[in-house]
């Protein structure tokens, strides 16, 4: 089964437009790196996002990052979730990386 790793932004935007249910329909299980999980649960995050991450659905799993080189190019403006996200993706057989790089 392919590994799907999500960054903060796709989760945030899908929650904001009430379409987070698309992820399990399209991919089954989706992994959230630990830094992404923390960012979504941050006091600065909207209540809707914090409540969702506090009660993760069965299809959303947490993953710890491993200290490997980045799979995707680094950006100077990358936050902690963006910096650790590629390492989590690289530690597995990556099929899809859900992110907003670009």
N, C-alpha and C positions, 0 to 999 in steps of 0.2 A: 504494500500500500504506500502511495507517495506521501511524503512529509510536507505539510503545509505550515509555514511559520508566518505569523502576522506581526507587523509593526503597529505602533500606536495609532497612527492616523486612520488606516482603513477601519479599525474597530470603532474609533471615535465617530467617524463620519457615518458608518452604517447604523450605529446606535442613534445618532442625531436625526437620521431620516427614517427611523423605525424599520430598518431592513436588515438587522443583524442576523435574522433567520436565513438569509441567503448563504451565509458561510457553511453551515452544516449541510444545506441542500446541495451546494456545489462541491464541497470538499470532504464532508464527513468530519473528521477530527482536525482541529486547528490548534497549533501550539503557540503560546505566548511566552517569549523569553522573560525571565524574572524581572529585568529592568523595565520591560514594557508593562508587565503586571503592576509594578510599583508606580509607574507613571500614570496609568489609568486610575489607580487608587489614590493618587495624590490629592491633598486637600484643595489644590488649585483646579482639579478636574471638575466638570459639571456633576451635579448630584446624580443624574441619570447614569453617567459613566461609572462613578464610584459605586453606586448600588449594583450595577451589572457585574463589575469585577469582584465585588464582595461575595456574590453568590454565583460564581462561574457555572454555566451550564455544563452538562456532561461532555459535550462535544468540544469544549475549550479546555486545553490542558496547559499547565505551567511547565516551563523548561528552564533549567539553569544553563547559563552560558559557559562555554569552555574556552580556555585561553589559546585560541588559534588565530591565525592571520585573517583579516577581513575578507569575506567572499566578494562583497560589493565595494565599489570605490568609496573612500572616506570623503566626507564633506567637512569643511571648516566649521560650518554652522550646525553640525550634527549634535543632537542632545545625547544623553547617556543611553537611552533606548535604541537610538539609531546606531550608536557605536557598537553596542553589544549584540544587536539583532543579527548582523551578518555572521558572527561567530557561532551563534546557535544554529543558524541555517547550515553552516559549513560542517558542523559536527555530525550531521546526519546525511542521508541521501536526499538532497533537496529536489523537490519537484516544482514547487511554487513558493515564491517569496512575496507576500502581500505587503507592499510598502508604497511610499509616495516619493521615492527618490526621483530626481529629474529636474 
